Amino acid sequence: MSGTNREYEIHYKLLGEPHTDRITDLDVPVTDVIRELATKHLIAVNDAQYRLFDFEPGLPIVGISDVSIHKLEDEVMQ
């Protein structure tokens, strides 16, 4: 999928609050995408494989739920 201009909407919940973001790269593990989005929202992701001490002190460690990814249609992207 590299080199394409496809956009996707990713829907998920952090702290029970729904979030929607747009992503363009599905060539990476979705867990990496979620970590990046959670960090953008200043929430650390509780993942045993991830070094939680890399995050700023005081950030809450929370679960992420209800993740779904949908391809945006061409007319929606314009």
mmCIF file as gemmi writes it, N, C-alpha and C atoms, coordinates in Angstrom:
data_model
loop_
_atom_site.group_PDB
_atom_site.id
_atom_site.type_symbol
_atom_site.label_atom_id
_atom_site.label_alt_id
_atom_site.label_comp_id
_atom_site.label_asym_id
_atom_site.label_entity_id
_atom_site.label_seq_id
_atom_site.pdbx_PDB_ins_code
_atom_site.Cartn_x
_atom_site.Cartn_y
_atom_site.Cartn_z
_atom_site.occupancy
_atom_site.B_iso_or_equiv
_atom_site.pdbx_formal_charge
_atom_site.auth_seq_id
_atom_site.auth_asym_id
_atom_site.pdbx_PDB_model_num
ATOM 1 N N . MET Axp A 1 ? 0.793 -1.193 0 1 0 ? 1 A 1
ATOM 2 C CA . MET Axp A 1 ? 0 0 0 1 0 ? 1 A 1
ATOM 3 C C . MET Axp A 1 ? 0.838 1.26 0 1 0 ? 1 A 1
ATOM 4 N N . SER Axp A 2 ? 2.11 1.107 0.148 1 0 ? 2 A 1
ATOM 5 C CA . SER Axp A 2 ? 2.97 2.285 0.141 1 0 ? 2 A 1
ATOM 6 C C . SER Axp A 2 ? 2.856 2.993 -1.189 1 0 ? 2 A 1
ATOM 7 N N . GLY Axp A 3 ? 2.927 4.329 -1.143 1 0 ? 3 A 1
ATOM 8 C CA . GLY Axp A 3 ? 2.873 5.1 -2.353 1 0 ? 3 A 1
ATOM 9 C C . GLY Axp A 3 ? 1.469 5.434 -2.819 1 0 ? 3 A 1
ATOM 10 N N . THR Axp A 4 ? 0.445 4.957 -2.133 1 0 ? 4 A 1
ATOM 11 C CA . THR Axp A 4 ? -0.917 5.298 -2.504 1 0 ? 4 A 1
ATOM 12 C C . THR Axp A 4 ? -1.397 6.453 -1.649 1 0 ? 4 A 1
ATOM 13 N N . ASN Axp A 5 ? -2.452 7.115 -2.123 1 0 ? 5 A 1
ATOM 14 C CA . ASN Axp A 5 ? -3.011 8.241 -1.391 1 0 ? 5 A 1
ATOM 15 C C . ASN Axp A 5 ? -4.283 7.847 -0.659 1 0 ? 5 A 1
ATOM 16 N N . ARG Axp A 6 ? -4.425 6.618 -0.288 1 0 ? 6 A 1
ATOM 17 C CA . ARG Axp A 6 ? -5.623 6.164 0.4 1 0 ? 6 A 1
ATOM 18 C C . ARG Axp A 6 ? -5.62 6.654 1.836 1 0 ? 6 A 1
ATOM 19 N N . GLU Axp A 7 ? -6.791 7.064 2.275 1 0 ? 7 A 1
ATOM 20 C CA . GLU Axp A 7 ? -6.956 7.469 3.667 1 0 ? 7 A 1
ATOM 21 C C . GLU Axp A 7 ? -7.961 6.541 4.325 1 0 ? 7 A 1
ATOM 22 N N . TYR Axp A 8 ? -7.757 6.338 5.603 1 0 ? 8 A 1
ATOM 23 C CA . TYR Axp A 8 ? -8.63 5.489 6.389 1 0 ? 8 A 1
ATOM 24 C C . TYR Axp A 8 ? -9.025 6.241 7.647 1 0 ? 8 A 1
ATOM 25 N N . GLU Axp A 9 ? -10.227 5.984 8.107 1 0 ? 9 A 1
ATOM 26 C CA . GLU Axp A 9 ? -10.656 6.506 9.392 1 0 ? 9 A 1
ATOM 27 C C . GLU Axp A 9 ? -10.499 5.401 10.405 1 0 ? 9 A 1
ATOM 28 N N . ILE Axp A 10 ? -9.932 5.749 11.538 1 0 ? 10 A 1
ATOM 29 C CA . ILE Axp A 10 ? -9.804 4.794 12.623 1 0 ? 10 A 1
ATOM 30 C C . ILE Axp A 10 ? -10.647 5.318 13.782 1 0 ? 10 A 1
ATOM 31 N N . HIS Axp A 11 ? -11.538 4.467 14.257 1 0 ? 11 A 1
ATOM 32 C CA . HIS Axp A 11 ? -12.423 4.801 15.373 1 0 ? 11 A 1
ATOM 33 C C . HIS Axp A 11 ? -11.99 3.954 16.561 1 0 ? 11 A 1
ATOM 34 N N . TYR Axp A 12 ? -11.936 4.558 17.733 1 0 ? 12 A 1
ATOM 35 C CA . TYR Axp A 12 ? -11.524 3.833 18.928 1 0 ? 12 A 1
ATOM 36 C C . TYR Axp A 12 ? -11.994 4.589 20.156 1 0 ? 12 A 1
ATOM 37 N N . LYS Axp A 13 ? -11.918 3.936 21.312 1 0 ? 13 A 1
ATOM 38 C CA . LYS Axp A 13 ? -12.273 4.578 22.57 1 0 ? 13 A 1
ATOM 39 C C . LYS Axp A 13 ? -11.061 4.601 23.486 1 0 ? 13 A 1
ATOM 40 N N . LEU Axp A 14 ? -10.81 5.76 24.083 1 0 ? 14 A 1
ATOM 41 C CA . LEU Axp A 14 ? -9.794 5.936 25.119 1 0 ? 14 A 1
ATOM 42 C C . LEU Axp A 14 ? -10.52 6.445 26.349 1 0 ? 14 A 1
ATOM 43 N N . LEU Axp A 15 ? -10.324 5.776 27.471 1 0 ? 15 A 1
ATOM 44 C CA . LEU Axp A 15 ? -11.025 6.147 28.7 1 0 ? 15 A 1
ATOM 45 C C . LEU Axp A 15 ? -12.529 6.191 28.478 1 0 ? 15 A 1
ATOM 46 N N . GLY Axp A 16 ? -13.037 5.327 27.595 1 0 ? 16 A 1
ATOM 47 C CA . GLY Axp A 16 ? -14.456 5.275 27.304 1 0 ? 16 A 1
ATOM 48 C C . GLY Axp A 16 ? -14.954 6.397 26.409 1 0 ? 16 A 1
ATOM 49 N N . GLU Axp A 17 ? -14.066 7.299 26.016 1 0 ? 17 A 1
ATOM 50 C CA . GLU Axp A 17 ? -14.439 8.438 25.176 1 0 ? 17 A 1
ATOM 51 C C . GLU Axp A 17 ? -14.108 8.121 23.719 1 0 ? 17 A 1
ATOM 52 N N . PRO Axp A 18 ? -15.09 8.243 22.813 1 0 ? 18 A 1
ATOM 53 C CA . PRO Axp A 18 ? -14.821 7.917 21.406 1 0 ? 18 A 1
ATOM 54 C C . PRO Axp A 18 ? -13.912 8.936 20.728 1 0 ? 18 A 1
ATOM 55 N N . HIS Axp A 19 ? -13.029 8.429 19.882 1 0 ? 19 A 1
ATOM 56 C CA . HIS Axp A 19 ? -12.121 9.264 19.092 1 0 ? 19 A 1
ATOM 57 C C . HIS Axp A 19 ? -12.145 8.767 17.654 1 0 ? 19 A 1
ATOM 58 N N . THR Axp A 20 ? -11.926 9.679 16.719 1 0 ? 20 A 1
ATOM 59 C CA . THR Axp A 20 ? -11.801 9.342 15.302 1 0 ? 20 A 1
ATOM 60 C C . THR Axp A 20 ? -10.612 10.102 14.742 1 0 ? 20 A 1
ATOM 61 N N . ASP Axp A 21 ? -9.754 9.402 14.045 1 0 ? 21 A 1
ATOM 62 C CA . ASP Axp A 21 ? -8.602 10.017 13.397 1 0 ? 21 A 1
ATOM 63 C C . ASP Axp A 21 ? -8.493 9.46 11.991 1 0 ? 21 A 1
ATOM 64 N N . ARG Axp A 22 ? -7.713 10.145 11.166 1 0 ? 22 A 1
ATOM 65 C CA . ARG Axp A 22 ? -7.429 9.658 9.812 1 0 ? 22 A 1
ATOM 66 C C . ARG Axp A 22 ? -5.988 9.186 9.754 1 0 ? 22 A 1
ATOM 67 N N . ILE Axp A 23 ? -5.795 8.062 9.086 1 0 ? 23 A 1
ATOM 68 C CA . ILE Axp A 23 ? -4.457 7.508 8.907 1 0 ? 23 A 1
ATOM 69 C C . ILE Axp A 23 ? -4.28 7.178 7.428 1 0 ? 23 A 1
ATOM 70 N N . THR Axp A 24 ? -3.029 7.082 6.996 1 0 ? 24 A 1
ATOM 71 C CA . THR Axp A 24 ? -2.756 6.754 5.594 1 0 ? 24 A 1
ATOM 72 C C . THR Axp A 24 ? -1.898 5.511 5.433 1 0 ? 24 A 1
ATOM 73 N N . ASP Axp A 25 ? -1.262 5.06 6.483 1 0 ? 25 A 1
ATOM 74 C CA . ASP Axp A 25 ? -0.32 3.946 6.376 1 0 ? 25 A 1
ATOM 75 C C . ASP Axp A 25 ? -0.841 2.727 7.119 1 0 ? 25 A 1
ATOM 76 N N . LEU Axp A 26 ? -1.211 1.699 6.37 1 0 ? 26 A 1
ATOM 77 C CA . LEU Axp A 26 ? -1.624 0.439 6.985 1 0 ? 26 A 1
ATOM 78 C C . LEU Axp A 26 ? -0.514 -0.604 6.903 1 0 ? 26 A 1
ATOM 79 N N . ASP Axp A 27 ? 0.693 -0.159 6.538 1 0 ? 27 A 1
ATOM 80 C CA . ASP Axp A 27 ? 1.834 -1.068 6.446 1 0 ? 27 A 1
ATOM 81 C C . ASP Axp A 27 ? 2.544 -1.228 7.784 1 0 ? 27 A 1
ATOM 82 N N . VAL Axp A 28 ? 1.961 -0.7 8.849 1 0 ? 28 A 1
ATOM 83 C CA . VAL Axp A 28 ? 2.527 -0.821 10.193 1 0 ? 28 A 1
ATOM 84 C C . VAL Axp A 28 ? 1.508 -1.54 11.067 1 0 ? 28 A 1
ATOM 85 N N . PRO Axp A 29 ? 1.964 -2.182 12.138 1 0 ? 29 A 1
ATOM 86 C CA . PRO Axp A 29 ? 1.013 -2.847 13.032 1 0 ? 29 A 1
ATOM 87 C C . PRO Axp A 29 ? 0.02 -1.841 13.616 1 0 ? 29 A 1
ATOM 88 N N . VAL Axp A 30 ? -1.24 -2.245 13.683 1 0 ? 30 A 1
ATOM 89 C CA . VAL Axp A 30 ? -2.273 -1.338 14.19 1 0 ? 30 A 1
ATOM 90 C C . VAL Axp A 30 ? -1.99 -0.929 15.638 1 0 ? 30 A 1
ATOM 91 N N . THR Axp A 31 ? -1.297 -1.781 16.4 1 0 ? 31 A 1
ATOM 92 C CA . THR Axp A 31 ? -0.958 -1.402 17.776 1 0 ? 31 A 1
ATOM 93 C C . THR Axp A 31 ? -0.01 -0.21 17.801 1 0 ? 31 A 1
ATOM 94 N N . ASP Axp A 32 ? 0.889 -0.116 16.817 1 0 ? 32 A 1
ATOM 95 C CA . ASP Axp A 32 ? 1.776 1.052 16.735 1 0 ? 32 A 1
ATOM 96 C C . ASP Axp A 32 ? 0.984 2.316 16.422 1 0 ? 32 A 1
ATOM 97 N N . VAL Axp A 33 ? -0.003 2.19 15.537 1 0 ? 33 A 1
ATOM 98 C CA . VAL Axp A 33 ? -0.857 3.334 15.196 1 0 ? 33 A 1
ATOM 99 C C . VAL Axp A 33 ? -1.615 3.797 16.435 1 0 ? 33 A 1
ATOM 100 N N . ILE Axp A 34 ? -2.173 2.852 17.183 1 0 ? 34 A 1
ATOM 101 C CA . ILE Axp A 34 ? -2.934 3.192 18.39 1 0 ? 34 A 1
ATOM 102 C C . ILE Axp A 34 ? -2.034 3.854 19.419 1 0 ? 34 A 1
ATOM 103 N N . ARG Axp A 35 ? -0.819 3.335 19.605 1 0 ? 35 A 1
ATOM 104 C CA . ARG Axp A 35 ? 0.117 3.968 20.554 1 0 ? 35 A 1
ATOM 105 C C . ARG Axp A 35 ? 0.381 5.421 20.168 1 0 ? 35 A 1
ATOM 106 N N . GLU Axp A 36 ? 0.624 5.648 18.882 1 0 ? 36 A 1
ATOM 107 C CA . GLU Axp A 36 ? 0.904 7.009 18.41 1 0 ? 36 A 1
ATOM 108 C C . GLU Axp A 36 ? -0.295 7.93 18.641 1 0 ? 36 A 1
ATOM 109 N N . LEU Axp A 37 ? -1.496 7.443 18.335 1 0 ? 37 A 1
ATOM 110 C CA . LEU Axp A 37 ? -2.696 8.256 18.539 1 0 ? 37 A 1
ATOM 111 C C . LEU Axp A 37 ? -2.949 8.517 20.019 1 0 ? 37 A 1
ATOM 112 N N . ALA Axp A 38 ? -2.731 7.498 20.851 1 0 ? 38 A 1
ATOM 113 C CA . ALA Axp A 38 ? -2.926 7.674 22.29 1 0 ? 38 A 1
ATOM 114 C C . ALA Axp A 38 ? -1.939 8.691 22.843 1 0 ? 38 A 1
ATOM 115 N N . THR Axp A 39 ? -0.708 8.644 22.37 1 0 ? 39 A 1
ATOM 116 C CA . THR Axp A 39 ? 0.293 9.616 22.808 1 0 ? 39 A 1
ATOM 117 C C . THR Axp A 39 ? -0.108 11.018 22.362 1 0 ? 39 A 1
ATOM 118 N N . LYS Axp A 40 ? -0.667 11.128 21.159 1 0 ? 40 A 1
ATOM 119 C CA . LYS Axp A 40 ? -1.155 12.419 20.661 1 0 ? 40 A 1
ATOM 120 C C . LYS Axp A 40 ? -2.215 12.984 21.604 1 0 ? 40 A 1
ATOM 121 N N . HIS Axp A 41 ? -3.024 12.089 22.152 1 0 ? 41 A 1
ATOM 122 C CA . HIS Axp A 41 ? -4.065 12.505 23.097 1 0 ? 41 A 1
ATOM 123 C C . HIS Axp A 41 ? -3.55 12.512 24.536 1 0 ? 41 A 1
ATOM 124 N N . LEU Axp A 42 ? -2.232 12.368 24.714 1 0 ? 42 A 1
ATOM 125 C CA . LEU Axp A 42 ? -1.562 12.394 26.023 1 0 ? 42 A 1
ATOM 126 C C . LEU Axp A 42 ? -2.026 11.294 26.963 1 0 ? 42 A 1
ATOM 127 N N . ILE Axp A 43 ? -2.233 10.1 26.41 1 0 ? 43 A 1
ATOM 128 C CA . ILE Axp A 43 ? -2.613 8.945 27.213 1 0 ? 43 A 1
ATOM 129 C C . ILE Axp A 43 ? -1.654 7.809 26.874 1 0 ? 43 A 1
ATOM 130 N N . ALA Axp A 44 ? -0.998 7.268 27.874 1 0 ? 44 A 1
ATOM 131 C CA . ALA Axp A 44 ? -0.092 6.14 27.647 1 0 ? 44 A 1
ATOM 132 C C . ALA Axp A 44 ? -0.908 4.863 27.456 1 0 ? 44 A 1
ATOM 133 N N . VAL Axp A 45 ? -0.396 3.963 26.651 1 0 ? 45 A 1
ATOM 134 C CA . VAL Axp A 45 ? -1.084 2.713 26.374 1 0 ? 45 A 1
ATOM 135 C C . VAL Axp A 45 ? -0.513 1.614 27.255 1 0 ? 45 A 1
ATOM 136 N N . ASN Axp A 46 ? -1.381 0.87 27.893 1 0 ? 46 A 1
ATOM 137 C CA . ASN Axp A 46 ? -0.966 -0.226 28.752 1 0 ? 46 A 1
ATOM 138 C C . ASN Axp A 46 ? -0.645 -1.444 27.885 1 0 ? 46 A 1
ATOM 139 N N . ASP Axp A 47 ? 0.616 -1.626 27.58 1 0 ? 47 A 1
ATOM 140 C CA . ASP Axp A 47 ? 1.059 -2.708 26.711 1 0 ? 47 A 1
ATOM 141 C C . ASP Axp A 47 ? 2.356 -3.255 27.288 1 0 ? 47 A 1
ATOM 142 N N . ALA Axp A 48 ? 2.349 -4.521 27.661 1 0 ? 48 A 1
ATOM 143 C CA . ALA Axp A 48 ? 3.513 -5.121 28.315 1 0 ? 48 A 1
ATOM 144 C C . ALA Axp A 48 ? 4.757 -5.071 27.427 1 0 ? 48 A 1
ATOM 145 N N . GLN Axp A 49 ? 4.593 -5.048 26.115 1 0 ? 49 A 1
ATOM 146 C CA . GLN Axp A 49 ? 5.741 -5.016 25.218 1 0 ? 49 A 1
ATOM 147 C C . GLN Axp A 49 ? 6.316 -3.617 25.065 1 0 ? 49 A 1
ATOM 148 N N . TYR Axp A 50 ? 5.606 -2.621 25.535 1 0 ? 50 A 1
ATOM 149 C CA . TYR Axp A 50 ? 6.047 -1.243 25.342 1 0 ? 50 A 1
ATOM 150 C C . TYR Axp A 50 ? 6.673 -0.734 26.625 1 0 ? 50 A 1
ATOM 151 N N . ARG Axp A 51 ? 7.713 0.029 26.519 1 0 ? 51 A 1
ATOM 152 C CA . ARG Axp A 51 ? 8.398 0.551 27.703 1 0 ? 51 A 1
ATOM 153 C C . ARG Axp A 51 ? 7.63 1.747 28.245 1 0 ? 51 A 1
ATOM 154 N N . LEU Axp A 52 ? 6.85 1.509 29.27 1 0 ? 52 A 1
ATOM 155 C CA . LEU Axp A 52 ? 6.006 2.569 29.809 1 0 ? 52 A 1
ATOM 156 C C . LEU Axp A 52 ? 6.817 3.696 30.423 1 0 ? 52 A 1
ATOM 157 N N . PHE Axp A 53 ? 8.069 3.404 30.836 1 0 ? 53 A 1
ATOM 158 C CA . PHE Axp A 53 ? 8.877 4.464 31.437 1 0 ? 53 A 1
ATOM 159 C C . PHE Axp A 53 ? 9.323 5.493 30.404 1 0 ? 53 A 1
ATOM 160 N N . ASP Axp A 54 ? 9.094 5.24 29.116 1 0 ? 54 A 1
ATOM 161 C CA . ASP Axp A 54 ? 9.409 6.229 28.083 1 0 ? 54 A 1
ATOM 162 C C . ASP Axp A 54 ? 8.415 7.391 28.068 1 0 ? 54 A 1
ATOM 163 N N . PHE Axp A 55 ? 7.249 7.188 28.679 1 0 ? 55 A 1
ATOM 164 C CA . PHE Axp A 55 ? 6.23 8.229 28.703 1 0 ? 55 A 1
ATOM 165 C C . PHE Axp A 55 ? 6.5 9.215 29.823 1 0 ? 55 A 1
ATOM 166 N N . GLU Axp A 56 ? 5.897 10.38 29.71 1 0 ? 56 A 1
ATOM 167 C CA . GLU Axp A 56 ? 6.027 11.405 30.736 1 0 ? 56 A 1
ATOM 168 C C . GLU Axp A 56 ? 5.43 10.904 32.044 1 0 ? 56 A 1
ATOM 169 N N . PRO Axp A 57 ? 6.058 11.228 33.173 1 0 ? 57 A 1
ATOM 170 C CA . PRO Axp A 57 ? 5.492 10.834 34.462 1 0 ? 57 A 1
ATOM 171 C C . PRO Axp A 57 ? 4.103 11.439 34.644 1 0 ? 57 A 1
ATOM 172 N N . GLY Axp A 58 ? 3.223 10.674 35.253 1 0 ? 58 A 1
ATOM 173 C CA . GLY Axp A 58 ? 1.889 11.177 35.539 1 0 ? 58 A 1
ATOM 174 C C . GLY Axp A 58 ? 0.851 10.892 34.474 1 0 ? 58 A 1
ATOM 175 N N . LEU Axp A 59 ? 1.273 10.363 33.319 1 0 ? 59 A 1
ATOM 176 C CA . LEU Axp A 59 ? 0.285 10.027 32.303 1 0 ? 59 A 1
ATOM 177 C C . LEU Axp A 59 ? -0.494 8.799 32.755 1 0 ? 59 A 1
ATOM 178 N N . PRO Axp A 60 ? -1.805 8.805 32.608 1 0 ? 60 A 1
ATOM 179 C CA . PRO Axp A 60 ? -2.578 7.628 33.003 1 0 ? 60 A 1
ATOM 180 C C . PRO Axp A 60 ? -2.322 6.469 32.044 1 0 ? 60 A 1
ATOM 181 N N . ILE Axp A 61 ? -2.346 5.277 32.577 1 0 ? 61 A 1
ATOM 182 C CA . ILE Axp A 61 ? -2.223 4.073 31.765 1 0 ? 61 A 1
ATOM 183 C C . ILE Axp A 61 ? -3.641 3.538 31.599 1 0 ? 61 A 1
ATOM 184 N N . VAL Axp A 62 ? -4.113 3.457 30.369 1 0 ? 62 A 1
ATOM 185 C CA . VAL Axp A 62 ? -5.5 3.068 30.124 1 0 ? 62 A 1
ATOM 186 C C . VAL Axp A 62 ? -5.575 2.035 29.017 1 0 ? 62 A 1
ATOM 187 N N . GLY Axp A 63 ? -6.709 1.397 28.942 1 0 ? 63 A 1
ATOM 188 C CA . GLY Axp A 63 ? -6.965 0.469 27.855 1 0 ? 63 A 1
ATOM 189 C C . GLY Axp A 63 ? -7.628 1.18 26.693 1 0 ? 63 A 1
ATOM 190 N N . ILE Axp A 64 ? -7.49 0.603 25.54 1 0 ? 64 A 1
ATOM 191 C CA . ILE Axp A 64 ? -8.143 1.103 24.336 1 0 ? 64 A 1
ATOM 192 C C . ILE Axp A 64 ? -9.119 0.027 23.893 1 0 ? 64 A 1
ATOM 193 N N . SER Axp A 65 ? -10.319 0.443 23.501 1 0 ? 65 A 1
ATOM 194 C CA . SER Axp A 65 ? -11.316 -0.544 23.086 1 0 ? 65 A 1
ATOM 195 C C . SER Axp A 65 ? -12.023 -0.081 21.822 1 0 ? 65 A 1
ATOM 196 N N . ASP Axp A 66 ? -12.8 -0.978 21.274 1 0 ? 66 A 1
ATOM 197 C CA . ASP Axp A 66 ? -13.673 -0.687 20.136 1 0 ? 66 A 1
ATOM 198 C C . ASP Axp A 66 ? -12.927 -0.062 18.958 1 0 ? 66 A 1
ATOM 199 N N . VAL Axp A 67 ? -11.839 -0.685 18.546 1 0 ? 67 A 1
ATOM 200 C CA . VAL Axp A 67 ? -11.04 -0.167 17.426 1 0 ? 67 A 1
ATOM 201 C C . VAL Axp A 67 ? -11.611 -0.697 16.109 1 0 ? 67 A 1
ATOM 202 N N . SER Axp A 68 ? -11.817 0.215 15.167 1 0 ? 68 A 1
ATOM 203 C CA . SER Axp A 68 ? -12.216 -0.192 13.819 1 0 ? 68 A 1
ATOM 204 C C . SER Axp A 68 ? -11.586 0.762 12.809 1 0 ? 68 A 1
ATOM 205 N N . ILE Axp A 69 ? -11.268 0.229 11.64 1 0 ? 69 A 1
ATOM 206 C CA . ILE Axp A 69 ? -10.638 1.016 10.577 1 0 ? 69 A 1
ATOM 207 C C . ILE Axp A 69 ? -11.495 0.873 9.324 1 0 ? 69 A 1
ATOM 208 N N . HIS Axp A 70 ? -11.79 2.02 8.694 1 0 ? 70 A 1
ATOM 209 C CA . HIS Axp A 70 ? -12.625 2.035 7.501 1 0 ? 70 A 1
ATOM 210 C C . HIS Axp A 70 ? -11.944 2.853 6.412 1 0 ? 70 A 1
ATOM 211 N N . LYS Axp A 71 ? -11.957 2.334 5.189 1 0 ? 71 A 1
ATOM 212 C CA . LYS Axp A 71 ? -11.404 3.069 4.05 1 0 ? 71 A 1
ATOM 213 C C . LYS Axp A 71 ? -12.341 4.227 3.723 1 0 ? 71 A 1
ATOM 214 N N . LEU Axp A 72 ? -11.763 5.412 3.533 1 0 ? 72 A 1
ATOM 215 C CA . LEU Axp A 72 ? -12.559 6.567 3.126 1 0 ? 72 A 1
ATOM 216 C C . LEU Axp A 72 ? -12.779 6.507 1.625 1 0 ? 72 A 1
ATOM 217 N N . GLU Axp A 73 ? -13.968 6.799 1.211 1 0 ? 73 A 1
ATOM 218 C CA . GLU Axp A 73 ? -14.28 6.848 -0.214 1 0 ? 73 A 1
ATOM 219 C C . GLU Axp A 73 ? -13.659 8.104 -0.809 1 0 ? 73 A 1
ATOM 220 N N . ASP Axp A 74 ? -13.376 8.098 -2.1 1 0 ? 74 A 1
ATOM 221 C CA . ASP Axp A 74 ? -12.715 9.219 -2.772 1 0 ? 74 A 1
ATOM 222 C C . ASP Axp A 74 ? -13.441 10.541 -2.575 1 0 ? 74 A 1
ATOM 223 N N . GLU Axp A 75 ? -14.77 10.551 -2.65 1 0 ? 75 A 1
ATOM 224 C CA . GLU Axp A 75 ? -15.5 11.807 -2.519 1 0 ? 75 A 1
ATOM 225 C C . GLU Axp A 75 ? -15.44 12.359 -1.098 1 0 ? 75 A 1
ATOM 226 N N . VAL Axp A 76 ? -15.252 11.518 -0.101 1 0 ? 76 A 1
ATOM 227 C CA . VAL Axp A 76 ? -15.151 11.966 1.286 1 0 ? 76 A 1
ATOM 228 C C . VAL Axp A 76 ? -13.807 12.626 1.527 1 0 ? 76 A 1
ATOM 229 N N . MET Axp A 77 ? -12.744 12.165 0.859 1 0 ? 77 A 1
ATOM 230 C CA . MET Axp A 77 ? -11.392 12.663 1.085 1 0 ? 77 A 1
ATOM 231 C C . MET Axp A 77 ? -11.193 14.071 0.531 1 0 ? 77 A 1
ATOM 232 N N . GLN Axp A 78 ? -12.007 14.513 -0.401 1 0 ? 78 A 1
ATOM 233 C CA . GLN Axp A 78 ? -11.793 15.815 -1.039 1 0 ? 78 A 1
ATOM 234 C C . GLN Axp A 78 ? -12.254 16.957 -0.193 1 0 ? 78 A 1
